[in-house]
Amino acid sequence: MQRLLRGDLAGAETDASASAALFERLGDAWGGLWSVYPLATVAEVHGAYERAARLKQAGLETAEALGITTEVPDLLSGLGRTALLMGDLEQARAYHRAGREKAIEVGFRAGEINAVLGLGLGARREGLLDEAESHLREVLDWHRLVGLDGANALILAELGFVAELRGDGARALALHEQGYATALTTGDPRAVALALEGLAGAAALTGRAEAAALLLGTAAALRSSTGAPLPPAERADVDRAEAAARRTLGDTPFEATHTQGTTTPPETAVAQARTL
């Protein structure tokens, strides 16, 4: 888990696999559940959604059989996340609702918030922006209440994308700037890449195409440095920013600036983008 939080996907998979094998040797099904989240998360990052779903479904069945009430809602929400990545928005909503209901039933507020986050992620992808913002702000407030500030890198990015989709460039930029500052505290290159992609979207919306191209290049390089380029199912926000920047700049200037971004450190790219 610690490796995963630092963006070390290969290390996370190696350690989680070793853990799963050791618990299996011991015959400890409860202990084996600890490997499900990191293994499934790495699978999702690499676009192996069916493997992630199998891992979570097996984990859910184990948790239900053992009566581990706090694992069940999180695994239901986990299946909702995988369904979301696979583009099945209806199934994602159903899993997240089930996860929220189960969490409320057992008084597990963290599990409830996890489900609410999933509902927010799904609502944005359904174009239900008011619903998405309501869910995301509930998560943002709870994270701040319990001191999970680093977790808000994702939430601020999502709120920024909501603002962008509403056409509010200034609001989108402000939220993504907050998200970028938060992402820097996490030590996770993928969190920083997401913030850069958000900033690129805000830049493209406000006609700063060169800034968008530069930031997208830097974000792409960061993701590649972890061994996990952005999979097709998660490219909608990047593709939207890229298409807008290409329309303004033209393909050749876009590619030149994007390539420049791939060799530019994030802090330099952000500073340069603010002047473009």
C-alpha positions as CSV (number, residue, x, y, z in Angstrom):
1,M,0.0,0.0,0.0
2,Q,2.8,2.4,0.8
3,R,4.4,1.7,-2.5
4,L,1.1,2.3,-4.3
5,L,0.6,5.6,-2.6
6,R,4.1,6.7,-3.8
7,G,3.2,5.7,-7.4
8,D,5.6,2.6,-7.3
9,L,3.3,0.3,-9.3
10,A,5.8,-2.4,-9.9
11,G,6.9,-2.5,-6.3
12,A,3.3,-2.5,-5.1
13,E,2.4,-5.5,-7.3
14,T,5.5,-7.4,-6.3
15,D,4.8,-6.9,-2.5
16,A,1.1,-7.5,-2.8
17,S,1.6,-10.7,-4.8
18,A,4.1,-12.0,-2.2
19,S,1.7,-11.1,0.6
20,A,-1.2,-13.0,-1.1
21,A,1.0,-16.1,-1.6
22,L,2.1,-16.1,2.0
23,F,-1.4,-15.8,3.4
24,E,-2.6,-18.5,1.0
25,R,0.2,-20.8,2.3
26,L,-1.0,-20.0,5.8
27,G,-4.6,-20.7,4.9
28,D,-5.5,-17.2,6.2
29,A,-8.4,-16.0,4.0
30,W,-8.9,-12.8,6.1
31,G,-5.3,-11.8,5.8
32,G,-5.4,-12.5,2.1
33,L,-8.0,-9.7,1.7
34,W,-5.3,-7.1,2.3
35,S,-3.7,-7.9,-1.1
36,V,-6.9,-7.3,-3.1
37,Y,-6.9,-3.5,-3.2
38,P,-3.2,-3.0,-4.3
39,L,-3.4,-5.9,-6.9
40,A,-6.7,-4.7,-8.3
41,T,-5.6,-1.1,-8.4
42,V,-2.4,-1.9,-10.3
43,A,-4.5,-4.0,-12.7
44,E,-6.8,-1.1,-13.3
45,V,-4.0,1.3,-13.9
46,H,-2.7,-1.0,-16.6
47,G,-6.2,-1.4,-18.1
48,A,-6.7,-5.0,-17.0
49,Y,-10.2,-4.4,-15.8
50,E,-11.5,-8.0,-16.0
51,R,-8.6,-9.1,-13.7
52,A,-9.4,-6.3,-11.3
53,A,-13.1,-7.3,-11.2
54,R,-12.2,-11.0,-10.6
55,L,-10.0,-10.0,-7.7
56,K,-12.6,-7.8,-6.1
57,Q,-15.4,-10.3,-6.6
58,A,-13.4,-13.0,-5.0
59,G,-12.6,-10.7,-2.1
60,L,-16.2,-9.7,-1.7
61,E,-17.3,-13.4,-1.5
62,T,-14.6,-14.0,1.1
63,A,-15.5,-10.9,3.2
64,E,-19.2,-11.9,3.1
65,A,-18.4,-15.5,4.1
66,L,-16.3,-14.3,7.0
67,G,-18.7,-11.6,8.1
68,I,-16.1,-8.8,7.7
69,T,-18.7,-6.0,7.7
70,T,-16.2,-3.1,6.9
71,E,-14.7,-4.9,3.9
72,V,-18.0,-5.6,2.2
73,P,-19.0,-2.0,1.4
74,D,-15.5,-1.1,0.2
75,L,-15.4,-4.1,-2.1
76,L,-18.9,-3.3,-3.5
77,S,-17.6,0.3,-4.2
78,G,-14.5,-1.2,-5.7
79,L,-16.5,-3.2,-8.1
80,G,-18.4,0.0,-8.9
81,R,-15.1,1.7,-9.7
82,T,-14.1,-1.1,-12.1
83,A,-17.5,-1.0,-13.8
84,L,-17.0,2.8,-14.2
85,L,-13.7,2.2,-15.9
86,M,-15.3,-0.4,-18.2
87,G,-17.9,2.2,-19.2
88,D,-20.8,0.5,-17.6
89,L,-22.3,3.5,-15.8
90,E,-25.5,1.8,-14.8
91,Q,-23.8,-1.1,-13.1
92,A,-21.3,1.3,-11.5
93,R,-24.1,3.3,-9.9
94,A,-25.8,0.1,-8.7
95,Y,-22.6,-1.1,-7.0
96,H,-21.9,2.3,-5.4
97,R,-25.4,2.6,-4.1
98,A,-25.2,-0.9,-2.6
99,G,-21.8,0.0,-1.1
100,R,-23.2,3.1,0.5
101,E,-26.3,1.3,1.9
102,K,-24.2,-1.4,3.4
103,A,-21.8,1.1,4.9
104,I,-24.6,3.0,6.5
105,E,-26.1,-0.2,7.8
106,V,-23.0,-1.0,9.8
107,G,-22.1,2.6,10.7
108,F,-18.9,2.7,8.6
109,R,-18.6,6.3,7.6
110,A,-15.3,5.9,5.7
111,G,-17.0,3.2,3.6
112,E,-20.0,5.5,3.0
113,I,-17.7,8.3,1.8
114,N,-15.9,5.9,-0.5
115,A,-19.2,5.0,-2.1
116,V,-20.3,8.6,-2.3
117,L,-17.0,9.4,-4.2
118,G,-17.8,6.7,-6.7
119,L,-21.3,8.1,-7.2
120,G,-19.7,11.5,-7.8
121,L,-17.2,10.1,-10.3
122,G,-20.1,8.3,-12.1
123,A,-22.4,11.3,-12.1
124,R,-19.7,13.5,-13.8
125,R,-19.2,10.9,-16.5
126,E,-23.0,10.8,-17.0
127,G,-23.1,14.5,-17.4
128,L,-25.0,15.1,-14.2
129,L,-22.8,17.9,-13.0
130,D,-24.9,19.2,-10.1
131,E,-25.2,15.7,-8.6
132,A,-21.5,15.1,-9.2
133,E,-20.5,18.4,-7.4
134,S,-22.8,17.6,-4.5
135,H,-21.2,14.2,-3.9
136,L,-17.6,15.4,-4.5
137,R,-18.0,18.3,-2.0
138,E,-19.3,15.9,0.6
139,V,-16.2,13.9,0.2
140,L,-13.9,17.0,0.1
141,D,-15.4,18.2,3.4
142,W,-15.1,14.8,5.1
143,H,-11.4,14.4,4.0
144,R,-10.6,17.8,5.5
145,L,-12.5,16.9,8.7
146,V,-10.5,13.8,9.3
147,G,-7.1,15.1,8.0
148,L,-7.0,13.2,4.7
149,D,-5.9,16.3,2.8
150,G,-3.7,14.4,0.3
151,A,-6.7,12.4,-0.9
152,N,-8.3,15.6,-2.0
153,A,-5.9,15.8,-5.0
154,L,-8.4,13.6,-6.9
155,I,-11.4,15.4,-5.5
156,L,-10.2,18.9,-6.5
157,A,-9.3,17.6,-10.0
158,E,-12.8,16.2,-10.4
159,L,-14.4,19.4,-9.2
160,G,-12.1,21.3,-11.7
161,F,-13.3,19.1,-14.5
162,V,-16.9,19.8,-13.4
163,A,-16.2,23.5,-13.7
164,E,-14.6,23.0,-17.1
165,L,-17.5,21.1,-18.4
166,R,-19.8,23.9,-17.3
167,G,-17.6,26.3,-19.3
168,D,-16.3,28.1,-16.2
169,G,-12.6,28.5,-17.1
170,A,-11.7,30.7,-14.2
171,R,-13.3,28.4,-11.6
172,A,-11.7,25.3,-13.3
173,L,-8.3,26.9,-13.1
174,A,-8.6,27.9,-9.5
175,L,-9.6,24.3,-8.5
176,H,-6.9,22.7,-10.5
177,E,-4.3,25.0,-9.0
178,Q,-5.5,23.8,-5.6
179,G,-5.4,20.3,-6.8
180,Y,-1.8,20.7,-8.1
181,A,-0.6,22.1,-4.8
182,T,-2.2,19.2,-3.0
183,A,-0.9,16.6,-5.4
184,L,2.7,17.8,-4.8
185,T,2.3,16.8,-1.1
186,T,1.4,13.2,-2.0
187,G,4.7,12.0,-3.5
188,D,2.7,10.3,-6.2
189,P,3.6,11.1,-9.8
190,R,0.2,10.0,-11.1
191,A,-1.5,12.5,-8.8
192,V,0.7,15.3,-10.1
193,A,0.0,14.1,-13.7
194,L,-3.8,14.3,-13.1
195,A,-3.4,17.8,-11.7
196,L,-1.4,18.9,-14.8
197,E,-4.1,17.4,-17.1
198,G,-6.7,19.4,-15.2
199,L,-4.6,22.6,-15.6
200,A,-4.3,21.8,-19.3
201,G,-8.0,21.5,-19.6
202,A,-8.6,24.8,-18.0
203,A,-5.9,26.4,-20.2
204,A,-7.5,24.9,-23.4
205,L,-10.9,26.2,-22.3
206,T,-9.6,29.7,-21.9
207,G,-7.8,29.8,-25.2
208,R,-4.2,29.2,-23.9
209,A,-3.5,26.3,-26.3
210,E,0.3,26.4,-26.0
211,A,0.1,26.1,-22.2
212,A,-2.3,23.2,-22.6
213,A,0.0,21.3,-25.0
214,L,3.0,21.9,-22.7
215,L,1.2,20.6,-19.6
216,L,-0.2,17.6,-21.4
217,G,3.3,16.6,-22.5
218,T,4.7,16.9,-19.0
219,A,1.7,14.9,-17.6
220,A,2.2,12.1,-20.2
221,A,5.9,11.9,-19.3
222,L,5.1,11.6,-15.6
223,R,2.6,8.8,-16.3
224,S,5.1,7.0,-18.5
225,S,7.8,7.2,-15.8
226,T,5.6,5.0,-13.5
227,G,5.3,2.4,-16.3
228,A,1.6,3.2,-16.7
229,P,0.5,5.5,-19.6
230,L,-3.1,6.6,-19.3
231,P,-5.3,3.8,-20.6
232,P,-7.9,4.6,-23.3
233,A,-10.8,4.3,-20.9
234,E,-9.5,7.2,-18.8
235,R,-8.4,9.5,-21.6
236,A,-11.7,11.5,-22.0
237,D,-10.5,14.6,-20.1
238,V,-7.0,14.6,-21.8
239,D,-8.5,14.0,-25.2
240,R,-10.9,16.9,-24.7
241,A,-8.0,19.3,-23.8
242,E,-5.8,18.0,-26.6
243,A,-8.5,18.4,-29.3
244,A,-9.1,22.0,-28.2
245,A,-5.4,22.8,-28.2
246,R,-4.9,21.2,-31.6
247,R,-7.8,23.1,-33.1
248,T,-6.1,26.4,-32.0
249,L,-2.5,25.6,-32.7
250,G,-2.6,23.1,-35.5
251,D,-1.1,19.6,-35.4
252,T,2.6,20.5,-36.0
253,P,2.9,23.3,-33.4
254,F,0.9,21.2,-30.9
255,E,3.2,18.2,-31.3
256,A,6.3,20.4,-30.9
257,T,5.1,22.0,-27.7
258,H,3.8,18.6,-26.4
259,T,7.2,17.1,-27.0
260,Q,8.9,20.0,-25.2
261,G,6.6,19.3,-22.3
262,T,7.8,15.7,-22.0
263,T,11.3,16.9,-21.0
264,T,10.1,19.7,-18.8
265,P,9.9,19.1,-15.0
266,P,6.3,19.7,-13.6
267,E,7.2,22.8,-11.6
268,T,8.9,24.4,-14.6
269,A,6.0,23.5,-16.9
270,V,3.4,25.0,-14.5
271,A,5.5,28.2,-14.2
272,Q,5.9,28.5,-17.9
273,A,2.2,27.7,-18.5
274,R,1.2,30.6,-16.3
275,T,2.9,33.0,-18.6
276,L,1.5,31.6,-21.9
